[in-house]
């Protein structure tokens, strides 16, 4: 045993123990013990826990266990005191046969952390087997004519022990005729001979009985005996004689059946029948030899009749007898030693023990996943095995002790990249050619919640008509989580905030599982044009991970507001007022103006005015401006005209269906001298605006001429560049987006226009088809705007007639001049009324931004300038 404790340890014993412990650590953690065979149950072997450096208290928590391939029940460990003891009878001869070395190899495994120790227990031989002869009696026939010093072979005994315990000494009972001659061969076996010391006389002594005793070298000595029955024969007095006492042969274990092993040669000095020799195996030969070899009785040829296996038997000792045909027959013996040579005919064997599967994707490096044991039944280089692993990442093999390997984690895992690793462990021996064996190891990676739900894009734009029904589904958000199982279960919720004085949840809701977004109440474009909020997606992992996406809900206008008439300038009530007009006025004289506004936007707020025909179909000398609402004379009034006219003006928007309002204007014709002073004062008040209007017309005409000149020049340059540049896109390639549309409050700086080519099989692609979307917040950059979905103008009710010259002109003009082109007006202050958008935008005195009147596409572009008590309309056709 490694440790021997008798009281306290002396200084020398302590130093020896430390040296042994250091040597053990350098030797990959292997312990060596030794015990004699036939030890009783409970015999102390060693303090294995102490020798391994383990505390007694941690043996059970760390799942201390011991394993052996074939002899796991011979030894046991007491977990209370950590002592290794004999559990059952150990018979060295049964365990290892006649092998010089006999050991029991144990594997000690503890967890938390995983450690593997190797323990070798050497079993010492004791002298527990006496020498044994094959039978109780050996019969020997000796002719009386044999000469003195003649030698007769006898069979020795066998001892199952090894070493000194198997070293036999022979003694022969006293005899006048024979003495014992013992000769030792180099195979550690002894040959016994009876040597004749006195001539035999059959008539005097026909028979002799001698006792042969074999004594081994063990302590105490054990003996075995056999009786030698010697019969003295007459006549045939020459036995066959072999030319060699020992024949040595080497055979490969792959030698084919029928191969000649050797040819025995024996001669007999007798003549005739007494000289004829017959060969045979000795009667005590083992059954295994009889199955592997056969001898020809007449020729003495020994041939192989069955396959050899070096791993089963490394050598054979064959006793061959040669007997003549004399009467009585005489015999002689020889020994044939057959040594089997190893051939690399055994592939390595692999045994994989999984200890930690599945493995978490966040497992630390060097985590042990499996234990691998390799073995090869061949010897020498043929039995030296090396292991390799495919693929090499993210795992590796680490050699722990001789033919033991650990499969450990070598680099980080990511289940989302690969969830199962199919590994192949290859064991290859050192033979030529080498043999190999493979074992597949499937390593499953367990998921860890390391991926947050991800939306396809960070922001979505949704268009919803106003006056929607409550609970209307407007959009579905969807986030994908790359994890698995509960780590990939995504739930959705609103990121609560306040919209004005109300909570966001009073407007919209989101379904937690499906991600469907619902509008909880009807929306009003006039109150809320844009509703921007965030939806959160969160998984069910621990800890949960989440991300947000922004939704921009644009409320599209519907024609749900009829035109509203404004109160008249002087007197009257809303919808009906009176005007006094002198009889002697010329054609085109403005007698009144109908003013109306529409709360809607775009086409829904673009108003037109129509004068209803008089009752009975009578012609009236007045007309109304289609878009100005100004009532003017169509001719010079005279005395024949009626003194009072009741005019009905129909105000109609451009929505679908159109909504209307009716204004009643009572026009009274009076003589010039009868015009009230108020009217005179009104006329005076009008003169100023009319003069200002003339000035405005002059400036406007100059500006339009300048812009037209720049437009013509730019068109010429553009056409020249267009014709000279080679085409780089196909007929269906998308056009480049340009920002040209107004926002919801009348500004042109933060809106987006998308231009698309129209594919047609009848001609070249059209590039004048443009679609305008509502304005986006200034915070969006160009890339985010380009990601917005295409607007569906059928939802908003806008008109699709966009292929017209006015649109191309307006778009090109804005792109050419930009937003820094200004018109200066001499008058003071006013406001722009956007006919398309329906918004009224104040502008500073004398200055307005030119692109503001290019707010929408239509057959003609209109500019409405409100000033004082007059509403002047300028149309650019």
ABEGO torsion letter per residue (X at the ends): XABBBBEBBBAAAAAAAAAAAAAAAAAGGBBBBBBBBGBBBGBBAEBAAAAAGBBAAAAAAAGBBBBBAAAAAABBBBAAAGBBBBABBBBAAAAAEABABBBBBBBBBBBOBBBBBBBBBBBBBBBABBBBBABABBBBBBBAABBBGBBBBBBBBBBABBEAAABBBBBBBBBAABBBBBBBBAAGBBBBBBBBABBBBAAABABBBBBBBBBBABOBBBBBBBBBBBBBBBEBABBBBBABABBBBBBBAABBBGBBABBBBBBBABBEAAABBBBBBBAABBAAAAAABBBBAAAGBBBBABBBBAAABABBBBBBBBBBABOBBBBBBBBBBBBBBBBBABBBBBBBBBABOBBBAABBBGBBABBBBBBBABBEAAABBBBBBOBAOABBBBBABEABBBBBBABBBBAAABABBBBBBBBBBABOBBBBBBBBBBBBBBBBBABBBBBABABBBBBBBBGBBBGBBABBBBBBBABBEAAABBBBBBBBBBBEABBAAAABBBBAAAGBBBBABBBBAAABABBBBBBBBBBABOBBBBBBBBBBBBBBBBBABBBBBBBBABEEBBGBBBBBBBABBBBGBBABBBBBBBABBEAAABBBBBBBBBBGGBBBABBBBAAAGBBBBABBBBAABBABBBBBBBBBBABOBBBBBBBBBBBBBBBAAABBAAAAAAAAAAAAAAAAAAAAAAAAAAAAAAAAAAAAAAAAAAAAAAAABBBABBAABBBBBBBABBBAAGBAAABBBBBBBBBBAABBBBAABBBBBBBBBAABBAAAAAABBBBBAAAAGBBABABBAAAAAAAAAAAAAEAABBBBBABBEEBBBBAAAGBBBBBBBGBBBAAAABABBBABBBBBBBBEABBBBBBBX
